[in-house]
Amino acid sequence: MRILFDKNVPVGARRFVSGHELRTFVEMRWHPQLENGELLKAAEAAGFNVLVTSDQNIRHQQNLMGRRLALVVLGSNIWPIVREHGATIAAKVDAATPGSYDFIEMALPPKPRKKDS
């Protein structure tokens, strides 16, 4: 399977999708201001099967009907949070089918409580 990591996905997440051909947005050398609609078209034209992104608005901004590209959307792009979801990321990428959409919920850790003086 050919996987594309959007520019907002921590590169450390690469290790969760081993066994697949993986490229990043930067490696593709696409224009950094490429809009989501153009990104989806470019990814499909380049033969990618799955786009991994942390752009949670992509589902609402783009018509995903009829797409061949599967989307796996991360609930965060903060590496300490993303790295705790490696098994889920791997499972969602492995299960992706043409045109599918999966969102991986990634809750922020609780804020430390202030100590009372």
N, CA, C and O of each residue as an XYZ file, in Angstrom:
468
protein
N       0.846     -1.173      0.000
C       0.000      0.000      0.000
C       0.895      1.241      0.000
O       1.943      1.261      0.646
N       0.476      2.264     -0.723
C       1.227      3.523     -0.783
C       0.565      4.524      0.142
O      -0.622      4.823      0.010
N       1.348      5.040      1.082
C       0.833      5.944      2.109
C       1.527      7.287      2.006
O       2.738      7.359      1.801
N       0.743      8.358      2.150
C       1.262      9.718      2.167
C       0.977     10.334      3.522
O      -0.164     10.332      3.984
N       2.015     10.864      4.162
C       1.852     11.635      5.397
C       1.756     13.098      5.024
O       2.638     13.640      4.359
N       0.674     13.737      5.457
C       0.507     15.167      5.261
C       1.599     15.894      6.048
O       2.246     15.309      6.916
N       1.794     17.170      5.733
C       2.870     17.937      6.370
C       2.665     18.129      7.867
O       3.611     18.486      8.569
N       1.463     17.902      8.373
C       1.183     18.118      9.793
C       1.303     16.850     10.639
O       0.990     16.878     11.829
N       1.746     15.752     10.055
C       1.890     14.486     10.774
C       3.333     14.350     11.253
O       4.260     14.483     10.454
N       3.538     14.084     12.553
C       4.912     13.912     13.050
C       5.616     12.761     12.323
O       5.062     11.669     12.195
N       6.830     13.013     11.852
C       7.540     11.982     11.087
C       7.850     10.742     11.910
O       8.077      9.673     11.344
N       7.864     10.858     13.226
C       8.090      9.691     14.077
C       7.021      8.630     13.903
O       7.247      7.463     14.225
N       5.862      9.018     13.399
C       4.769      8.063     13.186
C       5.080      7.086     12.057
O       4.349      6.115     11.859
N       6.151      7.333     11.322
C       6.574      6.414     10.246
C       6.703      4.993     10.751
O       6.332      4.041     10.063
N       7.229      4.854     11.946
C       7.516      3.511     12.462
C       6.259      2.689     12.697
O       6.339      1.471     12.856
N       5.108      3.333     12.721
C       3.857      2.611     12.964
C       3.289      1.983     11.696
O       2.400      1.135     11.772
N       3.786      2.385     10.545
C       3.224      1.884      9.286
C       4.283      1.148      8.464
O       4.361      1.319      7.248
N       5.075      0.348      9.119
C       6.107     -0.412      8.418
C       5.444     -1.441      7.502
O       4.305     -1.854      7.723
N       6.168     -1.831      6.494
C       5.642     -2.801      5.543
C       4.872     -2.167      4.399
O       4.334     -2.870      3.543
N       4.816     -0.844      4.380
C       4.133     -0.110      3.316
C       5.120      0.884      2.712
O       6.122      1.238      3.332
N       4.824      1.322      1.506
C       5.613      2.396      0.910
C       5.087      3.702      1.479
O       3.904      4.015      1.342
N       5.951      4.451      2.107
C       5.537      5.691      2.768
C       6.344      6.858      2.241
O       7.568      6.791      2.127
N       5.633      7.934      1.922
C       6.259      9.189      1.535
C       5.617     10.291      2.355
O       4.463     10.185      2.771
N       6.380     11.352      2.581
C       5.826     12.509      3.275
C       5.545     13.604      2.255
O       6.065     13.594      1.139
N       4.720     14.535      2.665
C       4.400     15.695      1.835
C       5.697     16.395      1.412
O       5.849     16.782      0.254
N       6.615     16.552      2.346
C       7.891     17.231      2.063
C       8.694     16.436      1.043
O       9.275     17.019      0.128
N       8.738     15.115      1.185
C       9.481     14.285      0.233
C       8.913     14.398     -1.183
O       9.644     14.262     -2.164
N       7.620     14.645     -1.280
C       6.995     14.776     -2.599
C       7.330     16.121     -3.242
O       7.132     16.306     -4.442
N       7.835     17.053     -2.444
C       8.226     18.385     -2.927
C       7.072     19.140     -3.589
O       7.253     19.863     -4.569
N       5.895     18.947     -3.025
C       4.748     19.700     -3.503
C       4.785     21.084     -2.892
O       5.430     21.307     -1.868
N       4.086     22.015     -3.529
C       4.044     23.394     -3.053
C       3.520     23.419     -1.619
O       2.480     22.821     -1.342
N       4.218     24.101     -0.695
C       3.824     24.090      0.716
C       2.441     24.677      0.989
O       1.840     24.382      2.022
N       1.934     25.496      0.088
C       0.610     26.099      0.283
C      -0.494     25.340     -0.450
O      -1.590     25.869     -0.639
N      -0.212     24.105     -0.863
C      -1.193     23.289     -1.570
C      -2.445     23.128     -0.714
O      -2.368     22.655      0.420
N      -3.588     23.518     -1.249
C      -4.855     23.415     -0.527
C      -5.312     21.963     -0.471
O      -4.871     21.138     -1.271
N      -6.198     21.651      0.480
C      -6.637     20.274      0.686
C      -7.202     19.617     -0.565
O      -6.873     18.467     -0.860
N      -8.048     20.330     -1.306
C      -8.628     19.750     -2.510
C      -7.565     19.360     -3.519
O      -7.633     18.292     -4.128
N      -6.581     20.235     -3.692
C      -5.480     19.950     -4.606
C      -4.591     18.833     -4.064
O      -4.070     18.018     -4.826
N      -4.424     18.801     -2.760
C      -3.636     17.735     -2.141
C      -4.283     16.376     -2.404
O      -3.592     15.424     -2.770
N      -5.579     16.278     -2.224
C      -6.278     15.018     -2.462
C      -6.135     14.582     -3.917
O      -5.886     13.409     -4.194
N      -6.291     15.522     -4.845
C      -6.140     15.209     -6.272
C      -4.720     14.762     -6.583
O      -4.516     13.776     -7.292
N      -3.732     15.489     -6.052
C      -2.327     15.154     -6.314
C      -1.969     13.785     -5.740
O      -1.254     13.007     -6.372
N      -2.468     13.497     -4.545
C      -2.178     12.208     -3.913
C      -2.781     11.059     -4.724
O      -2.139     10.027     -4.919
N      -4.005     11.243     -5.189
C      -4.625     10.200     -6.015
C      -3.888     10.049     -7.340
O      -3.645      8.931     -7.794
N      -3.535     11.164     -7.956
C      -2.821     11.124     -9.236
C      -1.462     10.448     -9.099
O      -0.989      9.801    -10.033
N      -0.833     10.600     -7.924
C       0.475      9.984     -7.683
C       0.354      8.520     -7.266
O       1.361      7.850     -7.037
N      -0.876      8.029     -7.167
C      -1.077      6.609     -6.875
C      -1.077      6.232     -5.411
O      -0.910      5.060     -5.075
N      -1.262      7.214     -4.526
C      -1.328      6.877     -3.103
C      -2.672      6.244     -2.774
O      -3.697      6.575     -3.370
N      -2.645      5.325     -1.813
C      -3.867      4.655     -1.365
C      -4.440      5.300     -0.112
O      -5.656      5.326      0.082
N      -3.548      5.827      0.747
C      -3.964      6.363      2.045
C      -3.258      7.694      2.293
O      -2.057      7.830      2.058
N      -4.025      8.668      2.770
C      -3.472      9.930      3.257
C      -3.658      9.947      4.762
O      -4.777      9.825      5.260
N      -2.555     10.100      5.486
C      -2.609     10.272      6.936
C      -2.409     11.756      7.200
O      -1.421     12.345      6.763
N      -3.352     12.357      7.918
C      -3.316     13.786      8.188
C      -3.824     14.051      9.596
O      -4.505     13.211     10.183
N      -3.498     15.203     10.131
C      -4.103     15.604     11.403
C      -5.021     16.810     11.187
O      -5.413     17.482     12.141
N      -5.358     17.074      9.925
C      -6.286     18.152      9.589
C      -7.711     17.641      9.816
O      -8.302     17.005      8.944
N      -8.243     17.926     10.989
C      -9.548     17.407     11.369
C     -10.692     18.063     10.613
O     -11.820     17.571     10.662
N     -10.430     19.153      9.921
C     -11.476     19.837      9.154
C     -11.606     19.322      7.727
O     -12.546     19.700      7.027
N     -10.702     18.479      7.283
C     -10.698     18.053      5.879
C     -12.022     17.402      5.485
O     -12.476     17.553      4.350
N     -12.632     16.692      6.403
C     -13.897     16.009      6.109
C     -15.019     17.019      5.829
O     -15.920     16.758      5.031
N     -14.948     18.154      6.490
C     -15.993     19.162      6.337
C     -15.702     20.133      5.197
O     -16.612     20.779      4.677
N     -14.433     20.235      4.811
C     -14.036     21.186      3.773
C     -14.063     20.580      2.372
O     -14.154     21.298      1.376
N     -13.983     19.256      2.308
C     -13.858     18.593      1.010
C     -14.970     17.571      0.808
O     -15.429     16.940      1.760
N     -15.394     17.417     -0.432
C     -16.335     16.357     -0.769
C     -15.510     15.079     -0.951
O     -14.712     14.971     -1.882
N     -15.710     14.134     -0.070
C     -14.917     12.906     -0.102
C     -15.606     11.786     -0.874
O     -15.035     10.709     -1.048
N     -16.823     12.034     -1.334
C     -17.551     11.024     -2.108
C     -16.809     10.731     -3.405
O     -16.337     11.642     -4.085
N     -16.715      9.463     -3.732
C     -16.099      9.060     -4.983
C     -14.585      9.067     -4.983
O     -13.973      8.817     -6.021
N     -13.971      9.343     -3.862
C     -12.504      9.348     -3.774
C     -11.979      7.920     -3.729
O     -12.587      7.039     -3.121
N     -10.848      7.706     -4.377
C     -10.151      6.420     -4.275
C      -9.240      6.414     -3.049
O      -8.912      5.362     -2.499
N      -8.846      7.601     -2.643
C      -7.908      7.774     -1.540
C      -8.615      7.566     -0.197
O      -9.664      8.157      0.054
N      -8.043      6.734      0.649
C      -8.554      6.562      2.011
C      -7.916      7.627      2.899
O      -6.764      8.006      2.687
N      -8.659      8.108      3.889
C      -8.141      9.097      4.827
C      -8.104      8.516      6.225
O      -9.079      7.931      6.698
N      -6.958      8.687      6.885
C      -6.817      8.367      8.303
C      -6.447      9.688      8.966
O      -5.373     10.239      8.723
N      -7.349     10.186      9.803
C      -7.183     11.498     10.420
C      -6.828     11.336     11.888
O      -7.557     10.706     12.654
N      -5.699     11.913     12.265
C      -5.233     11.852     13.650
C      -5.872     12.976     14.460
O      -6.039     14.090     13.966
N      -6.222     12.677     15.693
C      -6.838     13.660     16.571
C      -5.862     14.658     17.149
O      -6.268     15.559     17.882
N      -4.581     14.522     16.837
C      -3.557     15.443     17.313
C      -2.349     15.355     16.396
O      -2.170     14.370     15.679
N      -1.527     16.389     16.425
C      -0.244     16.325     15.722
C       0.905     16.538     16.707
O       2.036     16.809     16.302
N       0.615     16.415     17.975
C       1.617     16.580     19.031
C       2.253     15.221     19.290
O       1.587     14.290     19.744
N       3.548     15.115     18.999
C       4.215     13.818     19.029
C       4.017     13.036     20.338
O       3.708     11.847     20.256
N       4.170     13.611     21.524
C       3.971     12.808     22.730
C       2.562     12.191     22.825
O       2.378     11.162     23.475
N       1.596     12.809     22.189
C       0.242     12.250     22.167
C       0.122     11.206     21.051
O      -0.400     10.114     21.275
N       0.600     11.540     19.864
C       0.512     10.638     18.716
C       1.220      9.321     18.998
O       0.707      8.260     18.643
N       2.371      9.369     19.620
C       3.149      8.136     19.821
C       2.447      7.127     20.728
O       2.783      5.943     20.715
N       1.487      7.583     21.502
C       0.724      6.676     22.364
C      -0.348      5.902     21.583
O      -1.007      5.022     22.137
N      -0.517      6.227     20.312
C      -1.573      5.625     19.496
C      -1.026      4.837     18.310
O      -1.723      4.647     17.313
N       0.206      4.384     18.416
C       0.852      3.682     17.310
C       0.098      2.469     16.817
O      -0.049      2.277     15.610
N      -0.385      1.640     17.740
C      -1.104      0.427     17.333
C      -2.395      0.775     16.604
O      -2.758      0.112     15.632
N      -3.082      1.800     17.062
C      -4.327      2.214     16.411
C      -4.056      2.779     15.030
O      -4.784      2.485     14.082
N      -3.013      3.588     14.910
C      -2.652      4.151     13.606
C      -2.345      3.014     12.633
O      -2.839      3.008     11.505
N      -1.536      2.059     13.065
C      -1.182      0.928     12.209
C      -2.426      0.151     11.786
O      -2.565     -0.209     10.617
N      -3.325     -0.108     12.727
C      -4.541     -0.872     12.421
C      -5.440     -0.136     11.438
O      -5.984     -0.750     10.520
N      -5.605      1.182     11.618
C      -6.470      1.964     10.726
C      -5.882      2.047      9.319
O      -6.614      1.961      8.333
N      -4.562      2.215      9.225
C      -3.920      2.250      7.910
C      -4.052      0.888      7.233
O      -4.386      0.815      6.050
N      -3.794     -0.183      7.969
C      -3.891     -1.528      7.394
C      -5.305     -1.855      6.924
O      -5.483     -2.581      5.946
N      -6.311     -1.320      7.620
C      -7.710     -1.615      7.293
C      -8.307     -0.655      6.265
O      -9.449     -0.839      5.844
N      -7.562      0.355      5.861
C      -8.090      1.363      4.935
C      -8.480      0.738      3.603
O      -7.789     -0.129      3.068
N      -9.602      1.205      3.092
C     -10.082      0.761      1.790
C     -10.351      2.014      0.943
O     -10.522      3.101      1.495
N     -10.389      1.878     -0.373
C     -10.592      3.062     -1.214
C     -11.804      3.892     -0.767
O     -12.920      3.386     -0.648
N     -11.547      5.162     -0.528
C     -12.601      6.088     -0.137
C     -12.994      6.071      1.333
O     -13.881      6.823      1.737
N     -12.356      5.232      2.140
C     -12.737      5.157      3.561
C     -12.208      6.367      4.334
O     -11.279      7.053      3.907
N     -12.832      6.597      5.475
C     -12.458      7.708      6.353
C     -12.443      7.178      7.774
O     -13.429      6.604      8.237
N     -11.328      7.367      8.470
C     -11.226      6.984      9.876
C     -10.623      8.122     10.667
O      -9.617      8.711     10.271
N     -11.247      8.425     11.788
C     -10.736      9.440     12.709
C     -10.249      8.737     13.961
O     -10.956      7.906     14.530
N      -9.041      9.070     14.388
C      -8.477      8.482     15.601
C      -8.517      9.536     16.696
O      -7.778     10.519     16.657
N      -9.375      9.322     17.658
C      -9.514     10.231     18.793
C      -8.229     10.203     19.606
O      -7.720      9.132     19.936
N      -7.711     11.372     19.927
C      -6.481     11.477     20.723
C      -6.676     12.573     21.752
O      -6.458     13.752     21.474
N      -7.084     12.177     22.924
C      -7.357     13.145     23.991
C      -6.060     13.758     24.507
O      -5.022     13.100     24.589
N      -6.155     15.031     24.848
C      -5.018     15.694     25.481
C      -4.834     15.131     26.881
O      -5.817     14.800     27.544
N      -3.598     15.016     27.341
C      -3.393     14.537     28.704
C      -3.947     15.557     29.700
O      -4.017     16.746     29.391
N      -4.337     15.106     30.879
C      -4.852     16.061     31.863
C      -3.775     17.055     32.264
O      -2.592     16.721     32.333
N      -4.201     18.268     32.522
C      -3.249     19.302     32.959
C      -2.831     18.989     34.397
O      -3.637     18.526     35.204
N      -1.572     19.245     34.697
C      -1.123     19.008     36.075
C      -1.896     19.913     37.046
O      -2.162     21.084     36.775
N      -2.230     19.329     38.149
C      -2.954     20.116     39.157
C      -1.967     20.962     39.937
O      -0.858     20.532     40.252
N      -2.398     22.173     40.239
C      -1.556     23.051     41.039
C      -1.575     22.583     42.487
O      -2.612     22.198     43.027
N      -0.426     22.626     43.082
C      -0.322     22.257     44.497
C      -0.832     23.387     45.360
O      -0.535     24.559     45.127
N      -1.592     23.018     46.348
C      -2.046     24.042     47.310
C      -0.907     24.376     48.244
O      -0.161     23.491     48.663
N      -0.768     25.661     48.574
C       0.322     26.082     49.458
C      -0.028     25.854     50.893
O       0.773     26.151     51.779
